[in-house]
């Protein structure tokens, strides 16, 4: 299956962000992509999360997702992107990833579990955490009928190996990490190493897509199940399309069946 990582520079203009997504989606389709992946907060982004995120939030049935659905129907591709989802229960919206199939249908949505209350940030002050902690995995179908199971993470989730393992147990061949990775000392190196670590320990592909500098770091990348970085972008808007073969996941796990060797509890010595 051909997968495009679409690194964009979203801002506070929702209409402009939609245009950026549509332009990149058309470029991905021209590259023969079956699946195109955008960052976290692709719909609306600022250097710091604040009250305006609630003001622009929409339901997954709203105009923004409807426009994305129309785009994928016209291009016959699957699209993954981050939106700000309205919350029916409180003022704080959700940080949500949506997956739209070639027919425009909502295949899956994932609300961010681990909010970025770190490095001086307080995402949870303005964004509500997911209440359902079930890992989200869905099947996508390529233009030629090939099938692949994708799992979803959002940014800070990458630092939590438990979620990565749960996505593996749920059958993911490719885990997508839609992000707006906050820049700072060592942050780019951590981003790369964490993506490779999740790939190695679970023997699946990791597609980590980030917003661009200066709000984020860029450096979107694809790691194979052995942790090899197959492609990595720079700091500016860009797109790369690669082939992801789920058979490589199975082959890697046959060579190194470490997941089958797990000991969930250590038995005390008699």
C-alpha positions in Angstrom: 0.0 0.0 0.0 1.3 3.5 -0.9 1.3 5.8 2.1 1.9 9.6 2.0 3.1 11.5 5.0 1.9 15.1 4.6 3.7 17.6 6.7 1.9 20.9 6.8 2.0 24.2 8.7 -1.4 24.7 10.2 -2.3 28.0 11.8 -5.3 29.8 13.3 -7.2 30.1 9.9 -9.4 27.0 9.6 -10.3 27.7 5.9 -6.6 28.1 5.0 -5.8 24.9 6.9 -8.5 23.1 4.9 -6.9 24.4 1.7 -3.5 23.1 2.7 -4.9 19.7 3.4 -6.7 19.6 0.1 -3.6 20.6 -1.8 -1.5 18.0 -0.1 -4.1 15.3 -0.6 -4.2 16.1 -4.3 -0.4 15.8 -4.5 -0.5 12.5 -2.6 -3.2 11.1 -5.0 -1.0 12.2 -7.9 1.8 10.2 -6.3 -0.4 7.1 -6.3 -1.1 7.2 -2.6 -3.8 5.0 -1.1 -3.5 6.6 2.3 -2.4 10.2 3.2 -1.7 11.2 6.8 -1.7 14.7 8.3 -0.6 16.0 11.7 -2.4 16.6 15.0 -4.4 19.8 15.0 -4.4 19.9 11.2 -7.7 21.8 11.5 -6.5 24.5 13.9 -3.2 25.1 15.5 -1.4 27.8 17.6 1.9 27.8 19.5 0.0 27.4 22.8 -3.3 25.7 23.2 -5.9 28.2 24.6 -9.6 29.0 24.8 -9.8 29.6 21.1 -9.6 25.9 20.5 -13.0 25.5 22.1 -14.4 28.4 20.1 -13.5 26.7 16.7 -14.4 23.1 17.7 -16.8 21.2 15.5 -18.5 17.8 15.7 -17.1 15.0 13.4 -20.3 15.5 11.4 -19.5 19.2 11.0 -18.4 21.3 8.0 -14.7 20.7 8.2 -14.9 16.9 8.2 -17.6 17.1 5.5 -15.2 19.0 3.3 -12.5 16.4 4.0 -14.9 13.7 3.1 -15.7 15.4 -0.2 -12.0 15.6 -1.0 -11.3 11.9 -0.4 -14.4 10.9 -2.4 -13.1 12.9 -5.4 -9.5 11.5 -5.0 -10.5 7.9 -3.9 -8.0 7.8 -1.1 -8.1 7.3 2.7 -7.2 10.4 4.8 -6.1 10.7 8.4 -6.0 14.1 10.0 -6.3 15.9 13.4 -9.4 18.0 14.2 -10.7 19.9 17.3 -13.8 18.1 18.2 -16.6 19.7 20.1 -17.4 18.1 23.5 -21.1 17.7 24.4 -20.3 17.3 28.1 -18.1 20.3 28.9 -16.4 23.4 27.4 -13.0 21.7 26.7 -13.0 20.1 23.3 -11.3 16.9 22.3 -8.1 16.6 20.3 -9.3 14.0 17.8 -7.9 12.1 14.8 -10.4 11.1 12.1 -9.9 8.4 9.5 -12.0 8.9 6.3 -12.3 6.2 3.7 -12.4 6.6 -0.1 -16.2 6.8 0.0 -16.0 9.7 2.6 -17.2 7.4 5.4 -15.8 7.9 8.9 -13.8 4.7 9.4 -12.5 5.6 12.9 -11.9 8.4 15.3 -9.4 8.6 18.1 -9.5 11.1 21.0 -6.1 11.8 22.5 -5.5 9.8 25.7 -2.3 11.4 27.1 -2.5 15.2 27.1 0.7 17.2 27.0 1.1 18.5 30.6 4.9 18.5 30.3 7.8 20.9 29.6 5.7 23.7 31.0 2.7 23.1 28.8 -0.8 22.4 30.2 -2.8 20.9 27.3 -5.4 19.5 29.8 -6.3 23.1 30.9 -8.0 23.6 27.5 -8.5 20.0 26.0 -10.5 17.1 27.5 -8.8 13.7 27.6 -10.4 10.7 26.1 -12.8 8.9 28.4 -12.6 5.6 26.4 -9.1 4.1 26.6 -9.7 1.4 24.1 -6.9 1.4 21.5 -8.2 2.4 18.0 -7.3 0.2 15.1 -9.1 0.1 11.7 -8.7 -1.6 8.4 -8.0 0.5 5.3 -8.3 -0.7 1.7 -6.0 0.4 -1.1 -6.9 1.1 -4.7 -6.0 -2.4 -5.8 -7.8 -4.1 -3.0 -4.9 -4.5 -0.6 -5.7 -4.3 3.1 -3.8 -3.0 6.1 -4.7 -2.4 9.7 -3.7 1.0 11.1 -3.5 2.1 14.7 -3.7 5.6 16.0 -1.7 7.7 18.4 -1.5 11.4 19.0 1.8 13.2 19.7 2.6 12.7 23.5 1.1 9.2 23.3 4.3 8.2 21.6 6.1 8.4 25.0 3.8 5.6 26.4 4.9 2.2 25.3 1.8 0.6 26.8 -0.4 2.1 24.2 2.0 1.0 21.4 1.8 -2.6 22.7 -2.0 -2.5 22.9 -2.2 -1.3 19.3 0.1 -4.3 18.3 -2.2 -6.7 20.3 -5.2 -5.2 18.5 -3.6 -6.1 15.1 -2.0 -2.9 13.8 0.4 -3.3 10.9 1.1 0.5 10.8 0.8 2.9 13.7 0.2 6.5 12.8 1.4 9.2 15.2 -0.3 12.4 14.3 1.6 15.1 16.1 2.5 18.7 16.7 5.8 17.9 18.6 6.9 20.9 20.6 10.4 22.0 19.8 13.2 22.3 22.3 16.6 20.8 23.3 16.9 17.2 22.3 13.2 17.0 21.2 13.9 16.1 17.6 16.2 13.3 18.7 13.6 12.0 21.2 11.0 12.1 18.5 13.0 10.0 16.1 14.2 7.5 18.8 10.7 7.0 20.3 9.2 6.3 16.9 11.9 3.8 16.2 11.6 2.2 19.6 7.8 1.7 19.2 8.5 0.1 15.8 11.2 -2.2 17.1 9.5 -3.4 20.3 6.2 -4.1 18.4 7.6 -5.1 15.0 5.3 -2.8 13.0 5.6 0.3 10.8 5.4 3.7 12.5 4.4 6.7 10.5 5.0 9.8 12.6 3.7 13.0 11.0 4.3 16.4 12.7 3.5 20.0 12.1 6.2 22.2 10.7 8.5 24.7 12.3 8.4 27.0 14.1 5.3 25.8 16.0 6.6 22.2 15.8 9.7 20.4 14.6 8.7 18.9 11.3 10.9 15.8 10.7 7.9 13.5 9.8 9.3 10.0 9.3 8.4 6.4 8.5 10.2 3.6 10.4 10.0 0.0 9.3 9.4 -2.9 11.8 13.1 -3.3 12.4 13.4 0.4 13.3 15.1 1.6 10.1 14.0 5.1 9.1 12.9 4.7 5.5 12.3 8.5 5.0 12.4 11.6 7.0 11.4 15.1 6.0 12.9 18.4 7.1 11.4 21.3 9.0 9.3 22.9 6.2 6.1 21.8 4.5 6.6 18.7 2.4 5.2 15.3 1.4 6.7 11.9 0.9 5.1 8.7 -0.5 6.3 5.2 0.3 5.2 1.6 0.0 4.2 -0.1 3.2 3.9 -3.9 3.0 2.1 -5.6 5.9 3.8 -8.9 4.9 7.1 -7.3 6.3 5.4 -7.1 9.7 4.7 -10.8 9.7 8.1 -11.7 8.4 9.8 -9.6 11.1 7.7 -11.2 13.8 8.6 -14.7 12.5 12.3 -13.9 12.7 12.0 -12.3 16.1 8.9 -13.5 18.0 9.6 -11.4 21.0 5.9 -10.5 21.5 5.3 -14.2 22.1 8.0 -14.3 24.8 6.4 -11.8 27.1 6.0 -12.8 30.7 3.2 -10.6 32.1 4.0 -11.6 35.7 7.2 -12.8 37.3 6.7 -15.9 39.4 8.3 -15.8 42.8 10.9 -18.4 43.6 9.9 -21.2 45.9 
